[in-house]
Amino acid sequence: MSYELPYLALQPKAASNARRQLGMTQATAADQSGLPLHKIKRFEAGNYIPDEPFLVDLRAFYEGRGHRFDDTPEPGAKAKAQGKVFPAGVVADAEPDDEGSTPTGARSARAQPTEVHHMRIALKGDAIGHALDVIEANEDRIDELLKQPVKEEWLIGGLSERSQATHAEVLKLMAENGRLYARLFGRDIGGAPSAEALDGKKVPSTHADLLHRRQADAHKAANGDREALRRKQAAKPADTLLSALFG
């Protein structure tokens, strides 16, 4: 089911129309724009709300190829047209009269209680998009792994080595996402890794160094290294516990 997103820089239908009018496949648009193919697919399908930098970049890409979009509605335009936005910024339905109907153009209204969630993101610009790309890729991988059946070794008891490896990989990816979420809010757990630690050239002297080595591609991808992100997305499920932890 599609949905309307009047407050975003680009609508799913507008993006799809722009791509088709330019004679591009989704794969071509992703390749030429440098934006993730899975995001373009899910956004056009209308079941995914991407981050604002992605939408701005996708719109700029199509406009740079000569496509012209209709003006994007201003935030709250629909509510304003329906008379539901008031000077204080409260959105509410007009009060019904004694007969239960709402008079056209009625000015009186009862403010409805609302709940607002606010998060202060510390990262700026492309850094937010890169981090979210890695988080989303990890979540997709986690979803796939969690669907795998649990197998036991009946002769020796307990989980099979493959099942242990699968679960260890899930926990590893969740740990990566936990660190990336902390980074979004300005908390760099374990400190910033050195280039030597990420390249595996430095012998770990602390558990922070070991964490950096294990999450090397996650660090690189979160800093814009698309090859690192591709490696993470193309990696096969681990066969052993050691490969799940260190692979």
C-alpha positions, 0 to 999 in steps of 0.5 A, spaced: 500 500 500 502 506 498 502 512 502 503 520 501 509 523 504 508 531 503 513 533 508 519 529 505 523 532 499 521 527 494 515 522 493 515 515 491 511 516 485 515 522 483 521 518 484 518 512 480 516 517 474 522 521 474 526 514 473 522 512 467 521 518 464 529 518 464 529 511 461 532 508 467 532 501 470 532 501 478 539 498 477 541 503 472 539 509 477 543 506 483 549 505 479 549 512 476 547 515 483 551 511 487 545 510 492 543 503 494 539 499 490 535 496 495 533 503 498 531 505 491 526 499 490 523 499 497 522 507 497 518 506 490 514 500 492 511 505 498 513 501 504 519 505 506 521 511 509 528 513 507 533 518 511 532 525 508 539 526 505 538 520 501 531 523 498 535 530 497 541 526 493 536 522 489 532 528 487 538 532 485 540 526 481 534 526 477 534 534 476 541 533 474 539 529 468 534 534 466 528 532 470 523 537 473 519 535 479 512 539 481 513 543 487 513 539 493 507 541 498 509 545 504 509 541 511 502 541 513 499 544 507 493 538 507 492 540 514 492 547 513 487 547 507 482 543 512 482 548 517 486 544 522 492 548 523 492 553 528 496 559 530 499 555 536 501 549 532 495 545 535 492 540 530 485 538 532 478 537 529 473 543 529 468 542 535 461 539 533 455 543 534 449 541 538 447 536 533 453 533 532 455 536 525 461 540 524 460 547 521 464 549 515 469 554 516 468 553 524 473 557 528 472 553 534 476 547 536 478 543 541 485 541 542 487 534 541 493 531 546 499 529 542 505 526 543 512 528 540 518 524 540 524 528 539 531 525 538 538 529 537 542 527 532 549 528 533 552 526 526 551 531 520 550 531 513 553 524 509 555 521 516 548 520 518 546 516 511 552 512 511 551 510 518 543 508 517 545 504 511 550 500 515 544 499 520 539 497 515 543 492 511 545 489 518 537 489 520 536 485 513 541 480 514 539 479 521 532 478 519 534 473 514 539 469 519 533 469 524 529 465 519 534 459 519 531 453 523 535 451 529 538 444 529 541 440 534 547 435 535 543 429 537 549 425 539 553 430 543 547 434 545 546 442 544 546 446 538 549 444 532 556 448 530 552 451 524 546 454 529 551 456 534 555 460 528 548 463 526 546 465 533 553 468 534 553 472 527 546 475 529 549 477 536 555 480 532 551 484 527 546 487 533 552 489 537 555 493 530 548 496 530 548 498 537 555 502 536 552 505 530 546 508 534 550 510 539 555 514 534 549 517 531 548 521 538 555 523 539 557 517 543 563 513 540 564 507 544 571 504 545 574 511 541 575 512 534 579 506 531 586 507 528 587 505 521 592 500 523 586 497 527 581 497 521 586 494 517 588 488 522 595 490 522 595 492 529 596 487 534 590 488 539 592 491 546 585 492 549 578 490 548 577 496 544 582 494 539 579 487 538 572 490 537 574 495 532 578 489 528 571 485 529 567 491 526 572 493 521 567 493 515 562 496 519 566 502 521 569 503 514 562 503 511 559 508 516 564 512 513 562 512 506 566 506 504 561 503 499 566 497 498 566 495 505 558 495 505 558 491 499 562 486 502 558 486 508 552 485 504 555 479 500 558 475 505 555 468 506 552 466 513 558 463 517 559 456 518 563 456 524 563 460 531 570 463 530 568 465 523 562 468 525 565 472 531 572 474 527 570 473 519 
